[in-house]
Every structure is written in C-alpha cells, then in structure tokens.
Amino acid sequence: MMSKEKAQISIEVAIVIFVIIAALLAMQGYFKRALQGRMRAVADNIGEQYSFENTDSMINMRMQTNTIINTTTEETNGTTRTTSISYSNETQTQSGYEHVYGW
C-alpha cells in the first residue's frame, strides 16, 4: 500500500514539473521578443547609428509645439495679484526609411 502512494506522489510531481516546463516553453517567444525590444530601446537611446558609406536613408523629423498662457490679474485692497498658467504640448514625429548595405 505504501509503494502505491509513493508512486502516485512521484507521478504528481512529474506532472507538475511537466506543466511548468511546458508553460515556460510556450512563453519563450514572448520572453525573446521582450528582450529584443529592450535591447533595441537601449541601442536607440545611445544615439542613431549611422555609417555614411553603407547607409541610404531618408528621414523626416517634424516637431510641433503648442503653448497657451493664461494670465489673470486681481486687485484687492490696493494689492495687485497676477497669476500666469502656461500649458505646453509638444509633438515629435519621425518618418522615413533607412537601408544599411552589407560590408
């Protein structure tokens, strides 16, 4: 009777380990893409990588800034109080193509 319980526990542990390994293998693609995306973001933060001789590119960059300034002046008992609130919205758009030729 004791050996049946040990065998059942062993099978249960094996099934749990199998399910964990299967889940990790199923998520492998997500981990890989997340790591590649993070590496790309770090490389982009370093700066644009550009080789004049081996690169053909056309990149258009557009920056647009909208600023609204709201000024309020109040006079109370001979005291003037001025309040200014500034709202800014900046948009940066980059489009184009880049082709890097082989060495």
N, CA, C and O atoms as a Tinker XYZ file with bonds, in Angstrom:
   412  protein
     1  N      0.820000   -1.192000    0.000000    73     2
     2  CA     0.000000    0.000000    0.000000    64     1     3
     3  C      0.866000    1.259000    0.000000    63     2     4     5
     4  O      0.514000    2.270000   -0.607000    81     3
     5  N      1.991000    1.181000    0.683000    73     3     6
     6  CA     2.875000    2.334000    0.787000    64     5     7
     7  C      3.530000    2.646000   -0.548000    63     6     8     9
     8  O      3.745000    3.819000   -0.854000    81     7
     9  N      3.848000    1.666000   -1.336000    73     7    10
    10  CA     4.514000    1.903000   -2.609000    64     9    11
    11  C      3.569000    2.557000   -3.617000    63    10    12    13
    12  O      4.027000    3.316000   -4.471000    81    11
    13  N      2.256000    2.284000   -3.542000    73    11    14
    14  CA     1.302000    2.924000   -4.425000    64    13    15
    15  C      1.233000    4.430000   -4.143000    63    14    16    17
    16  O      1.130000    5.230000   -5.073000    81    15
    17  N      1.288000    4.814000   -2.866000    73    15    18
    18  CA     1.252000    6.236000   -2.501000    64    17    19
    19  C      2.518000    6.942000   -2.974000    63    18    20    21
    20  O      2.457000    8.066000   -3.471000    81    19
    21  N      3.663000    6.283000   -2.821000    73    19    22
    22  CA     4.921000    6.877000   -3.285000    64    21    23
    23  C      4.912000    7.040000   -4.805000    63    22    24    25
    24  O      5.383000    8.046000   -5.336000    81    23
    25  N      4.372000    6.041000   -5.493000    73    23    26
    26  CA     4.300000    6.121000   -6.949000    64    25    27
    27  C      3.352000    7.237000   -7.387000    63    26    28    29
    28  O      3.628000    7.951000   -8.351000    81    27
    29  N      2.232000    7.382000   -6.674000    73    27    30
    30  CA     1.276000    8.432000   -7.020000    64    29    31
    31  C      1.891000    9.808000   -6.790000    63    30    32    33
    32  O      1.709000   10.705000   -7.613000    81    31
    33  N      2.612000    9.992000   -5.694000    73    31    34
    34  CA     3.271000   11.269000   -5.405000    64    33    35
    35  C      4.323000   11.556000   -6.470000    63    34    36    37
    36  O      4.442000   12.694000   -6.926000    81    35
    37  N      5.074000   10.560000   -6.866000    73    35    38
    38  CA     6.089000   10.750000   -7.903000    64    37    39
    39  C      5.457000   11.166000   -9.221000    63    38    40    41
    40  O      5.977000   12.044000   -9.910000    81    39
    41  N      4.348000   10.547000   -9.575000    73    39    42
    42  CA     3.656000   10.901000  -10.818000    64    41    43
    43  C      3.105000   12.322000  -10.742000    63    42    44    45
    44  O      3.189000   13.074000  -11.713000    81    43
    45  N      2.544000   12.690000   -9.594000    73    43    46
    46  CA     2.013000   14.046000   -9.429000    64    45    47
    47  C      3.122000   15.091000   -9.558000    63    46    48    49
    48  O      2.938000   16.114000  -10.217000    81    47
    49  N      4.261000   14.836000   -8.937000    73    47    50
    50  CA     5.389000   15.766000   -9.021000    64    49    51
    51  C      5.876000   15.863000  -10.466000    63    50    52    53
    52  O      6.182000   16.956000  -10.944000    81    51
    53  N      5.948000   14.742000  -11.155000    73    51    54
    54  CA     6.393000   14.739000  -12.549000    64    53    55
    55  C      5.419000   15.539000  -13.420000    63    54    56    57
    56  O      5.853000   16.273000  -14.307000    81    55
    57  N      4.124000   15.410000  -13.183000    73    55    58
    58  CA     3.130000   16.153000  -13.959000    64    57    59
    59  C      3.258000   17.652000  -13.697000    63    58    60    61
    60  O      3.190000   18.449000  -14.633000    81    59
    61  N      3.442000   18.041000  -12.448000    73    59    62
    62  CA     3.598000   19.459000  -12.117000    64    61    63
    63  C      4.840000   20.025000  -12.796000    63    62    64    65
    64  O      4.787000   21.113000  -13.371000    81    63
    65  N      5.941000   19.311000  -12.738000    73    63    66
    66  CA     7.182000   19.764000  -13.386000    64    65    67
    67  C      6.964000   19.864000  -14.900000    63    66    68    69
    68  O      7.414000   20.824000  -15.525000    81    67
    69  N      6.279000   18.883000  -15.491000    73    67    70
    70  CA     5.993000   18.909000  -16.922000    64    69    71
    71  C      5.152000   20.128000  -17.302000    63    70    72    73
    72  O      5.424000   20.776000  -18.314000    81    71
    73  N      4.145000   20.442000  -16.509000    73    71    74
    74  CA     3.276000   21.590000  -16.797000    64    73    75
    75  C      4.075000   22.896000  -16.708000    63    74    76    77
    76  O      3.899000   23.783000  -17.543000    81    75
    77  N      4.943000   23.021000  -15.713000    73    75    78
    78  CA     5.766000   24.231000  -15.566000    64    77    79
    79  C      6.701000   24.382000  -16.760000    63    78    80    81
    80  O      6.824000   25.473000  -17.315000    81    79
    81  N      7.359000   23.297000  -17.160000    73    79    82
    82  CA     8.277000   23.353000  -18.308000    64    81    83
    83  C      7.513000   23.675000  -19.587000    63    82    84    85
    84  O      7.998000   24.449000  -20.412000    81    83
    85  N      6.338000   23.101000  -19.766000    73    83    86
    86  CA     5.531000   23.387000  -20.957000    64    85    87
    87  C      5.114000   24.853000  -20.996000    63    86    88    89
    88  O      5.125000   25.469000  -22.062000    81    87
    89  N      4.752000   25.414000  -19.858000    73    87    90
    90  CA     4.356000   26.827000  -19.809000    64    89    91
    91  C      5.544000   27.723000  -20.153000    63    90    92    93
    92  O      5.397000   28.689000  -20.901000    81    91
    93  N      6.717000   27.407000  -19.613000    73    91    94
    94  CA     7.906000   28.210000  -19.924000    64    93    95
    95  C      8.273000   28.113000  -21.404000    63    94    96    97
    96  O      8.664000   29.114000  -22.005000    81    95
    97  N      8.156000   26.950000  -21.988000    73    95    98
    98  CA     8.449000   26.797000  -23.412000    64    97    99
    99  C      7.425000   27.543000  -24.266000    63    98   100   101
   100  O      7.775000   28.106000  -25.304000    81    99
   101  N      6.170000   27.550000  -23.836000    73    99   102
   102  CA     5.142000   28.270000  -24.588000    64   101   103
   103  C      5.378000   29.783000  -24.535000    63   102   104   105
   104  O      5.049000   30.487000  -25.489000    81   103
   105  N      5.935000   30.284000  -23.450000    73   103   106
   106  CA     6.178000   31.726000  -23.298000    64   105   107
   107  C      7.560000   32.142000  -23.799000    63   106   108   109
   108  O      7.909000   33.320000  -23.716000    81   107
   109  N      8.337000   31.221000  -24.306000    73   107   110
   110  CA     9.697000   31.516000  -24.757000    64   109   111
   111  C      9.726000   32.620000  -25.819000    63   110   112   113
   112  O     10.600000   33.486000  -25.775000    81   111
   113  N      8.807000   32.605000  -26.750000    73   111   114
   114  CA     8.749000   33.625000  -27.792000    64   113   115
   115  C      8.491000   35.013000  -27.217000    63   114   116   117
   116  O      9.072000   35.997000  -27.674000    81   115
   117  N      7.615000   35.092000  -26.210000    73   115   118
   118  CA     7.329000   36.387000  -25.586000    64   117   119
   119  C      8.562000   36.935000  -24.870000    63   118   120   121
   120  O      8.871000   38.122000  -24.966000    81   119
   121  N      9.262000   36.057000  -24.152000    73   119   122
   122  CA    10.479000   36.496000  -23.462000    64   121   123
   123  C     11.523000   36.978000  -24.470000    63   122   124   125
   124  O     12.185000   37.994000  -24.261000    81   123
   125  N     11.655000   36.237000  -25.553000    73   123   126
   126  CA    12.652000   36.580000  -26.570000    64   125   127
   127  C     12.347000   37.943000  -27.187000    63   126   128   129
   128  O     13.245000   38.773000  -27.324000    81   127
   129  N     11.079000   38.181000  -27.562000    73   127   130
   130  CA    10.700000   39.462000  -28.153000    64   129   131
   131  C     10.833000   40.608000  -27.158000    63   130   132   133
   132  O     11.225000   41.712000  -27.534000    81   131
   133  N     10.515000   40.358000  -25.908000    73   131   134
   134  CA    10.654000   41.406000  -24.889000    64   133   135
   135  C     12.115000   41.781000  -24.716000    63   134   136   137
   136  O     12.436000   42.963000  -24.590000    81   135
   137  N     13.002000   40.801000  -24.707000    73   135   138
   138  CA    14.430000   41.066000  -24.570000    64   137   139
   139  C     14.956000   41.809000  -25.795000    63   138   140   141
   140  O     15.744000   42.745000  -25.657000    81   139
   141  N     14.532000   41.404000  -26.987000    73   139   142
   142  CA    14.967000   42.093000  -28.201000    64   141   143
   143  C     14.456000   43.530000  -28.234000    63   142   144   145
   144  O     15.178000   44.436000  -28.651000    81   143
   145  N     13.227000   43.741000  -27.801000    73   143   146
   146  CA    12.679000   45.093000  -27.752000    64   145   147
   147  C     13.439000   45.968000  -26.774000    63   146   148   149
   148  O     13.693000   47.140000  -27.052000    81   147
   149  N     13.803000   45.409000  -25.635000    73   147   150
   150  CA    14.563000   46.173000  -24.642000    64   149   151
   151  C     15.952000   46.510000  -25.174000    63   150   152   153
   152  O     16.439000   47.623000  -24.973000    81   151
   153  N     16.590000   45.562000  -25.850000    73   151   154
   154  CA    17.913000   45.825000  -26.426000    64   153   155
   155  C     17.824000   46.904000  -27.501000    63   154   156   157
   156  O     18.722000   47.738000  -27.611000    81   155
   157  N     16.747000   46.898000  -28.300000    73   155   158
   158  CA    16.563000   47.921000  -29.333000    64   157   159
   159  C     16.376000   49.299000  -28.695000    63   158   160   161
   160  O     16.931000   50.292000  -29.166000    81   159
   161  N     15.588000   49.346000  -27.619000    73   159   162
   162  CA    15.361000   50.620000  -26.934000    64   161   163
   163  C     16.660000   51.177000  -26.360000    63   162   164   165
   164  O     16.904000   52.380000  -26.438000    81   163
   165  N     17.492000   50.312000  -25.786000    73   163   166
   166  CA    18.773000   50.760000  -25.242000    64   165   167
   167  C     19.674000   51.258000  -26.366000    63   166   168   169
   168  O     20.342000   52.281000  -26.214000    81   167
   169  N     19.699000   50.551000  -27.486000    73   167   170
   170  CA    20.521000   50.974000  -28.623000    64   169   171
   171  C     20.022000   52.311000  -29.183000    63   170   172   173
   172  O     20.830000   53.154000  -29.573000    81   171
   173  N     18.708000   52.512000  -29.225000    73   171   174
   174  CA    18.163000   53.780000  -29.705000    64   173   175
   175  C     18.493000   54.926000  -28.764000    63   174   176   177
   176  O     18.683000   56.059000  -29.207000    81   175
   177  N     18.561000   54.642000  -27.480000    73   175   178
   178  CA    18.903000   55.687000  -26.508000    64   177   179
   179  C     20.369000   56.097000  -26.604000    63   178   180   181
   180  O     20.720000   57.223000  -26.253000    81   179
   181  N     21.217000   55.204000  -27.071000    73   179   182
   182  CA    22.631000   55.540000  -27.234000    64   181   183
   183  C     22.766000   56.625000  -28.290000    63   182   184   185
   184  O     23.588000   57.531000  -28.149000    81   183
   185  N     21.987000   56.543000  -29.319000    73   183   186
   186  CA    22.029000   57.521000  -30.407000    64   185   187
   187  C     21.862000   56.796000  -31.718000    63   186   188   189
   188  O     21.905000   55.568000  -31.784000    81   187
   189  N     21.673000   57.575000  -32.752000    73   187   190
   190  CA    21.490000   56.964000  -34.050000    64   189   191
   191  C     22.819000   56.393000  -34.547000    63   190   192   193
   192  O     23.848000   57.069000  -34.533000    81   191
   193  N     22.775000   55.163000  -34.976000    73   191   194
   194  CA    23.948000   54.501000  -35.515000    64   193   195
   195  C     23.948000   54.745000  -37.020000    63   194   196   197
   196  O     23.013000   54.350000  -37.716000    81   195
   197  N     24.979000   55.384000  -37.515000    73   195   198
   198  CA    24.961000   55.801000  -38.913000    64   197   199
   199  C     26.337000   55.612000  -39.532000    63   198   200   201
   200  O     27.337000   56.065000  -38.975000    81   199
   201  N     26.392000   54.956000  -40.665000    73   199   202
   202  CA    27.616000   54.806000  -41.444000    64   201   203
   203  C     27.359000   55.437000  -42.800000    63   202   204   205
   204  O     26.565000   54.918000  -43.584000    81   203
   205  N     28.020000   56.546000  -43.085000    73   203   206
   206  CA    27.764000   57.309000  -44.296000    64   205   207
   207  C     27.977000   56.478000  -45.553000    63   206   208   209
   208  O     27.197000   56.577000  -46.501000    81   207
   209  N     29.019000   55.665000  -45.569000    73   207   210
   210  CA    29.348000   54.899000  -46.769000    64   209   211
   211  C     28.365000   53.761000  -47.025000    63   210   212   213
   212  O     28.128000   53.410000  -48.180000    81   211
   213  N     27.791000   53.181000  -45.984000    73   211   214
   214  CA    26.985000   51.969000  -46.129000    64   213   215
   215  C     25.494000   52.187000  -45.877000    63   214   216   217
   216  O     24.745000   51.215000  -45.780000    81   215
   217  N     25.053000   53.425000  -45.771000    73   215   218
   218  CA    23.665000   53.680000  -45.416000    64   217   219
   219  C     23.003000   54.581000  -46.439000    63   218   220   221
   220  O     23.556000   55.601000  -46.849000    81   219
   221  N     21.812000   54.186000  -46.841000    73   219   222
   222  CA    20.961000   55.004000  -47.693000    64   221   223
   223  C     19.713000   55.309000  -46.871000    63   222   224   225
   224  O     18.988000   54.394000  -46.481000    81   223
   225  N     19.462000   56.578000  -46.609000    73   223   226
   226  CA    18.333000   56.895000  -45.742000    64   225   227
   227  C     17.653000   58.189000  -46.147000    63   226   228   229
   228  O     18.248000   59.072000  -46.766000    81   227
   229  N     16.397000   58.267000  -45.780000    73   227   230
   230  CA    15.601000   59.470000  -45.955000    64   229   231
   231  C     14.704000   59.556000  -44.732000    63   230   232   233
   232  O     13.713000   58.833000  -44.629000    81   231
   233  N     15.052000   60.439000  -43.806000    73   231   234
   234  CA    14.313000   60.546000  -42.552000    64   233   235
   235  C     13.805000   61.972000  -42.418000    63   234   236   237
   236  O     14.576000   62.928000  -42.509000    81   235
   237  N     12.511000   62.108000  -42.204000    73   235   238
   238  CA    11.876000   63.410000  -41.982000    64   237   239
   239  C     11.493000   63.515000  -40.511000    63   238   240   241
   240  O     10.846000   62.622000  -39.965000    81   239
   241  N     11.896000   64.614000  -39.874000    73   239   242
   242  CA    11.553000   64.829000  -38.480000    64   241   243
   243  C     10.734000   66.113000  -38.379000    63   242   244   245
   244  O     11.113000   67.147000  -38.929000    81   243
   245  N      9.622000   66.038000  -37.680000    73   243   246
   246  CA     8.748000   67.189000  -37.526000    64   245   247
   247  C      8.459000   67.391000  -36.045000    63   246   248   249
   248  O      8.056000   66.459000  -35.349000    81   247
   249  N      8.670000   68.615000  -35.571000    73   247   250
   250  CA     8.372000   68.950000  -34.187000    64   249   251
   251  C      7.323000   70.058000  -34.181000    63   250   252   253
   252  O      7.428000   71.024000  -34.936000    81   251
   253  N      6.332000   69.915000  -33.341000    73   251   254
   254  CA     5.273000   70.899000  -33.229000    64   253   255
   255  C      5.045000   71.194000  -31.755000    63   254   256   257
   256  O      4.867000   70.280000  -30.949000    81   255
   257  N      5.051000   72.485000  -31.405000    73   255   258
   258  CA     4.840000   72.896000  -30.028000    64   257   259
   259  C      3.673000   73.874000  -29.969000    63   258   260   261
   260  O      3.638000   74.861000  -30.704000    81   259
   261  N      2.731000   73.593000  -29.097000    73   259   262
   262  CA     1.604000   74.485000  -28.849000    64   261   263
   263  C      1.695000   74.961000  -27.407000    63   262   264   265
   264  O      1.809000   74.147000  -26.491000    81   263
   265  N      1.646000   76.281000  -27.197000    73   263   266
   266  CA     1.722000   76.835000  -25.856000    64   265   267
   267  C      0.551000   77.788000  -25.643000    63   266   268   269
   268  O      0.276000   78.650000  -26.479000    81   267
   269  N     -0.128000   77.623000  -24.524000    73   267   270
   270  CA    -1.222000   78.507000  -24.134000    64   269   271
   271  C     -0.842000   79.132000  -22.793000    63   270   272   273
   272  O     -0.514000   78.424000  -21.841000    81   271
   273  N     -0.889000   80.460000  -22.726000    73   271   274
   274  CA    -0.582000   81.158000  -21.486000    64   273   275
   275  C     -1.849000   81.873000  -21.029000    63   274   276   277
   276  O     -2.419000   82.683000  -21.760000    81   275
   277  N     -2.274000   81.563000  -19.820000    73   275   278
   278  CA    -3.466000   82.159000  -19.245000    64   277   279
   279  C     -3.027000   83.065000  -18.094000    63   278   280   281
   280  O     -2.480000   82.582000  -17.103000    81   279
   281  N     -3.263000   84.371000  -18.218000    73   279   282
   282  CA    -2.841000   85.324000  -17.197000    64   281   283
   283  C     -4.072000   85.969000  -16.574000    63   282   284   285
   284  O     -4.957000   86.452000  -17.280000    81   283
   285  N     -4.116000   85.971000  -15.250000    73   283   286
   286  CA    -5.217000   86.565000  -14.510000    64   285   287
   287  C     -4.654000   87.614000  -13.560000    63   286   288   289
   288  O     -3.696000   87.349000  -12.834000    81   287
   289  N     -5.252000   88.815000  -13.563000    73   287   290
   290  CA    -4.822000   89.882000  -12.663000    64   289   291
   291  C     -5.995000   90.276000  -11.775000    63   290   292   293
   292  O     -7.088000   90.560000  -12.265000    81   291
   293  N     -5.761000   90.290000  -10.460000    73   291   294
   294  CA    -6.786000   90.667000   -9.497000    64   293   295
   295  C     -6.254000   91.812000   -8.634000    63   294   296   297
   296  O     -5.081000   91.832000   -8.264000    81   295
   297  N     -7.122000   92.747000   -8.327000    73   295   298
   298  CA    -6.730000   93.842000   -7.443000    64   297   299
   299  C     -7.673000   93.831000   -6.252000    63   298   300   301
   300  O     -8.888000   93.958000   -6.405000    81   299
   301  N     -7.096000   93.678000   -5.055000    73   299   302
   302  CA    -7.869000   93.629000   -3.827000    64   301   303
   303  C     -7.209000   94.535000   -2.791000    63   302   304   305
   304  O     -6.043000   94.343000   -2.449000    81   303
   305  N     -7.949000   95.516000   -2.296000    73   303   306
   306  CA    -7.463000   96.430000   -1.249000    64   305   307
   307  C     -6.135000   97.073000   -1.624000    63   306   308   309
   308  O     -5.247000   97.197000   -0.781000    81   307
   309  N     -5.998000   97.470000   -2.843000    73   307   310
   310  CA    -4.778000   98.139000   -3.285000    64   309   311
   311  C     -3.627000   97.203000   -3.597000    63   310   312   313
   312  O     -2.536000   97.662000   -3.933000    81   311
   313  N     -3.848000   95.901000   -3.495000    73   311   314
   314  CA    -2.814000   94.909000   -3.791000    64   313   315
   315  C     -3.161000   94.228000   -5.115000    63   314   316   317
   316  O     -4.275000   93.744000   -5.315000    81   315
   317  N     -2.186000   94.208000   -6.001000    73   315   318
   318  CA    -2.392000   93.572000   -7.300000    64   317   319
   319  C     -1.746000   92.194000   -7.288000    63   318   320   321
   320  O     -0.591000   92.024000   -6.897000    81   319
   321  N     -2.521000   91.232000   -7.723000    73   319   322
   322  CA    -2.021000   89.853000   -7.760000    64   321   323
   323  C     -2.189000   89.324000   -9.186000    63   322   324   325
   324  O     -3.292000   89.328000   -9.732000    81   323
   325  N     -1.085000   88.871000   -9.781000    73   323   326
   326  CA    -1.105000   88.349000  -11.142000    64   325   327
   327  C     -0.745000   86.868000  -11.115000    63   326   328   329
   328  O      0.246000   86.470000  -10.502000    81   327
   329  N     -1.554000   86.063000  -11.781000    73   327   330
   330  CA    -1.316000   84.619000  -11.861000    64   329   331
   331  C     -1.199000   84.235000  -13.324000    63   330   332   333
   332  O     -2.065000   84.573000  -14.131000    81   331
   333  N     -0.130000   83.529000  -13.667000    73   331   334
   334  CA     0.060000   83.038000  -15.036000    64   333   335
   335  C      0.158000   81.524000  -15.020000    63   334   336   337
   336  O      0.901000   80.941000  -14.230000    81   335
   337  N     -0.591000   80.908000  -15.891000    73   335   338
   338  CA    -0.543000   79.451000  -16.049000    64   337   339
   339  C     -0.186000   79.162000  -17.498000    63   338   340   341
   340  O     -0.808000   79.696000  -18.417000    81   339
   341  N      0.808000   78.324000  -17.697000    73   339   342
   342  CA     1.271000   78.000000  -19.045000    64   341   343
   343  C      1.033000   76.520000  -19.317000    63   342   344   345
   344  O      1.422000   75.666000  -18.519000    81   343
   345  N      0.402000   76.222000  -20.433000    73   343   346
   346  CA     0.160000   74.855000  -20.881000    64   345   347
   347  C      0.948000   74.643000  -22.164000    63   346   348   349
   348  O      0.816000   75.414000  -23.114000    81   347
   349  N      1.761000   73.604000  -22.190000    73   347   350
   350  CA     2.551000   73.304000  -23.390000    64   349   351
   351  C      2.278000   71.882000  -23.840000    63   350   352   353
   352  O      2.095000   70.977000  -23.027000    81   351
   353  N      2.256000   71.705000  -25.147000    73   351   354
   354  CA     2.082000   70.389000  -25.749000    64   353   355
   355  C      3.081000   70.274000  -26.887000    63   354   356   357
   356  O      3.033000   71.055000  -27.837000    81   355
   357  N      3.986000   69.304000  -26.800000    73   355   358
   358  CA     4.998000   69.141000  -27.836000    64   357   359
   359  C      4.839000   67.771000  -28.480000    63   358   360   361
   360  O      4.710000   66.758000  -27.792000    81   359
   361  N      4.849000   67.753000  -29.805000    73   359   362
   362  CA     4.719000   66.513000  -30.562000    64   361   363
   363  C      5.915000   66.379000  -31.494000    63   362   364   365
   364  O      6.276000   67.323000  -32.197000    81   363
   365  N      6.528000   65.196000  -31.493000    73   363   366
   366  CA     7.659000   64.933000  -32.377000    64   365   367
   367  C      7.320000   63.708000  -33.216000    63   366   368   369
   368  O      6.961000   62.656000  -32.688000    81   367
   369  N      7.439000   63.862000  -34.531000    73   367   370
   370  CA     7.132000   62.780000  -35.457000    64   369   371
   371  C      8.346000   62.520000  -36.333000    63   370   372   373
   372  O      8.960000   63.453000  -36.851000    81   371
   373  N      8.689000   61.249000  -36.495000    73   371   374
   374  CA     9.824000   60.866000  -37.327000    64   373   375
   375  C      9.357000   59.786000  -38.299000    63   374   376   377
   376  O      8.761000   58.789000  -37.893000    81   375
   377  N      9.634000   59.993000  -39.585000    73   375   378
   378  CA     9.230000   59.006000  -40.574000    64   377   379
   379  C     10.280000   58.927000  -41.664000    63   378   380   381
   380  O     11.085000   59.845000  -41.820000    81   379
   381  N     10.279000   57.862000  -42.405000    73   379   382
   382  CA    11.218000   57.687000  -43.492000    64   381   383
   383  C     11.701000   56.249000  -43.575000    63   382   384   385
   384  O     11.056000   55.324000  -43.082000    81   383
   385  N     12.847000   56.088000  -44.208000    73   383   386
   386  CA    13.404000   54.747000  -44.350000    64   385   387
   387  C     14.915000   54.821000  -44.153000    63   386   388   389
   388  O     15.532000   55.882000  -44.243000    81   387
   389  N     15.478000   53.651000  -43.881000    73   387   390
   390  CA    16.932000   53.532000  -43.741000    64   389   391
   391  C     17.328000   52.140000  -44.216000    63   390   392   393
   392  O     16.755000   51.143000  -43.778000    81   391
   393  N     18.294000   52.077000  -45.098000    73   391   394
   394  CA    18.775000   50.807000  -45.601000    64   393   395
   395  C     20.282000   50.757000  -45.400000    63   394   396   397
   396  O     21.007000   51.619000  -45.897000    81   395
   397  N     20.753000   49.754000  -44.677000    73   395   398
   398  CA    22.183000   49.602000  -44.420000    64   397   399
   399  C     22.683000   48.447000  -45.300000    63   398   400   401
   400  O     22.176000   47.327000  -45.233000    81   399
   401  N     23.667000   48.744000  -46.106000    73   399   402
   402  CA    24.238000   47.746000  -47.008000    64   401   403
   403  C     25.258000   46.888000  -46.265000    63   402   404   405
   404  O     25.835000   47.321000  -45.267000    81   403
   405  N     25.474000   45.676000  -46.755000    73   403   406
   406  CA    26.435000   44.764000  -46.136000    64   405   407
   407  C     27.856000   45.231000  -46.309000    63   406   408   409
   408  O     28.150000   46.043000  -47.186000    81   407
   409  N     28.722000   44.732000  -45.492000    73   407   410
   410  CA    30.139000   45.129000  -45.510000    64   409   411
   411  C     30.863000   44.404000  -46.590000    63   410   412
   412  O     32.065000   44.601000  -46.767000    81   411
